[in-house]
Amino acid sequence: MSNIEELASVAKQLVAGNRGILAADESTTTVGKRLASIGVANSAPNRAALRRMLFTSPGIEQHISGAILYEETLLQADDEAGGAAAAGQARLVQQLSSRGVLLGIKVDTGLAPLPASPEESFTQGFDNLAARCAAYKAAGASFAKWRAVIHIRQATANTPGLPSEAAVAAAARGLALYAAISQAAGLVPIVEPEVLADGAHSIELCEAVTQRVLAAVFKELADAGVLLEGILLKPNMVTPGSSAAPAAPAEVAAATLRVLRRTVPPAVPGIVFLSGGQSEADSTRHLALMNSGALPGPKPWVLSFSYGRALQASALKAWGGQAGKVAAGQAAFMARAAANSAAARGEEEAGPSSS
Ligand SMILES: O=P(O)(O)OC[C@H]1O[C@](O)(COP(=O)(O)O)[C@@H](O)[C@@H]1O
């Protein structure tokens, strides 16, 4: 298979069969906050235990096509100590590969203040990116992820609105260069321009900003020569700010679809949403509505999920870091995975759904 055929085939596989992606690539600081919420220390063995609980869930492969990992997890041994695997030692990710779940890797190295507008950020991670992608590919990864972050602020008489032109340009350029480098190394890039929900802005402002950002991203992807058939887009849904009154689910779904139709070429095989702090139930409901007959019209890409918090929140609580509660954590995780898989088919599953 040529590199191009392989990229297109992996991208398609990641969104086939109404399955979606588990975002388990929280950086050490972020996963530390999740573990702290259940009173568990942020140590390598505990991080491995959390990920092992998720990865070994019976039937995970029915709903989850791939998992995005942090470098530590990709290289971690499958033992109690949670250190890097020595040559020939079993690795934690074999729990995924043996179940047919593809391995993804976060290749950005986090955010830093944007010099032209320090309240905003740009994404770091170009140092040795080509070499790191090649090494991740050799370690079994078939896809990659890079997250750019955009802030919204409503303009007032005294303060300019955000995002600035500089922030949008840096996000779009960075995503395009990353995507081109990943594809050259044989990794399918997940392109994640996240317009943050922080703030009290309206859904209309989120729609306008998301449209502006996605238009800039696809212009840069084209200019960088990225093969659109060999990427996945990971966008935010269009919602009001998290401290504004919530919008009706049908309004969120309609606004999100409208923006995607205006900006994402049909050559892109799949759009896998981030959850961005929405509740588990809301992120599932919005996805189901977008895929349902209630919102007809062209949907030339598969619409699925790549959730972090919205797949893990109730599992984390049910598990609580206790060896005796692994099965309870897995049951909670599989309930969310199944509900999101149903949502990818446009169906809302009956039954309890926690926050
Ligand atoms: O800030 P970090 O540690 O890089 O993590 C950001 C997280 O946001 C995501 O991109 C999306 O996660 P959510 O679905 O929880 O919003 C994850 O893939 C990632 O783990």
The ligand as an SDF file (V2000), in Angstrom:
LIG
                    3D

 20 20  0  0  0  0  0  0  0  0999 V2000
   -4.5770   19.9280   28.3140 O   0  0  0  0  0  0  0  0  0  0  0  0
   -4.1010   18.5820   27.8620 P   0  0  0  0  0  0  0  0  0  0  0  0
   -3.5700   17.7800   28.9830 O   0  0  0  0  0  0  0  0  0  0  0  0
   -3.2010   18.6170   26.6960 O   0  0  0  0  0  0  0  0  0  0  0  0
   -5.3990   17.7650   27.4170 O   0  0  0  0  0  0  0  0  0  0  0  0
   -6.4110   18.2990   26.6650 C   0  0  0  0  0  0  0  0  0  0  0  0
   -7.4430   17.2560   26.3710 C   0  0  0  0  0  0  0  0  0  0  0  0
   -8.3380   17.8000   25.4850 O   0  0  0  0  0  0  0  0  0  0  0  0
   -8.6650   16.8610   24.4540 C   0  0  0  0  0  0  0  0  0  0  0  0
   -8.0520   17.3070   23.3010 O   0  0  0  0  0  0  0  0  0  0  0  0
  -10.1770   16.7620   24.3550 C   0  0  0  0  0  0  0  0  0  0  0  0
  -10.6700   16.3250   25.5920 O   0  0  0  0  0  0  0  0  0  0  0  0
  -12.1420   16.6230   26.0870 P   0  0  0  0  0  0  0  0  0  0  0  0
  -13.0460   15.7710   25.2260 O   0  0  0  0  0  0  0  0  0  0  0  0
  -12.1320   16.2280   27.5250 O   0  0  0  0  0  0  0  0  0  0  0  0
  -12.3870   18.0940   25.8930 O   0  0  0  0  0  0  0  0  0  0  0  0
   -8.0090   15.5450   24.8460 C   0  0  0  0  0  0  0  0  0  0  0  0
   -7.5970   14.8110   23.7090 O   0  0  0  0  0  0  0  0  0  0  0  0
   -6.8890   16.0080   25.7110 C   0  0  0  0  0  0  0  0  0  0  0  0
   -6.5600   15.0590   26.6380 O   0  0  0  0  0  0  0  0  0  0  0  0
  1  2  2  0
  2  3  1  0
  2  4  1  0
  2  5  1  0
  5  6  1  0
  6  7  1  0
  7  8  1  0
  7 19  1  0
  8  9  1  0
  9 10  1  0
  9 11  1  0
  9 17  1  0
 11 12  1  0
 12 13  1  0
 13 14  2  0
 13 15  1  0
 13 16  1  0
 17 18  1  0
 17 19  1  0
 19 20  1  0
M  END
$$$$
